[in-house]
Amino acid sequence: MSVRHLLSTAVAAPLDGITLAAPAAAHVSAQPTAALAMSAGRFGASVAVLLGVVGAVVGGLALARPATRLGTDSGSLGAVLALATGLIGMALGGLVVATSDSGIGTGNGRGGAFVALVVGLAAVVLGGLALARARATARLTA
């Protein structure tokens, strides 16, 4: 809705009563709400990105702080959690990419799915590095 239309409606509505305000209200309610709706592809891509981010954070914490709860005595809890969430995020992102029927920017979630693939890969790499460190320190202490 343009500013000119808003101003003309605001000036004319008190003068003519309800007759001019009703078409303006009908025009506002007919606005498309596609930007607010969330398709299945967008939702799947969003969940995949969140899983990948959680995996990357947990993997980073397990790699940076091997003696905390995420890196317990065996040191593999955080690493395995990062690997699992990263792989699930990548699988869900790959599923969204495979099932979307149009390009990036159309609302099908393809762009978010590509982000999920990258973030999930980062989570898998961090989890793998943390798991390798945990196994190496377990061998040295045993």
Stockholm file with secondary structure:
# STOCKHOLM 1.0

chainA/1-142         MSVRHLLSTAVAAPLDGITLAAPAAAHVSAQPTAALAMSAGRFGASVAVLLGVVGAVVGGLALARPATRLGTDSGSLGAVLALATGLIGMALGGLVVATSDSGIGTGNGRGGAFVALVVGLAAVVLGGLALARARATARLTA
#=GR chainA/1-142 SS CCHHHHHHHHHHHHHHTHHHHHHHHHHHHTSCCTTTCCCHHHHHHHHHHHHHHHHHHHHHHHHHCTTSGGGCSSCCHHHHHHHHHHHHHHHHHHHHHHHCCSCTTSSSSHHHHHHHHHHHHHHHHHHHHHHHHHHHHHHHHC
#=GC SS_cons         CCHHHHHHHHHHHHHHTHHHHHHHHHHHHTSCCTTTCCCHHHHHHHHHHHHHHHHHHHHHHHHHCTTSGGGCSSCCHHHHHHHHHHHHHHHHHHHHHHHCCSCTTSSSSHHHHHHHHHHHHHHHHHHHHHHHHHHHHHHHHC
//
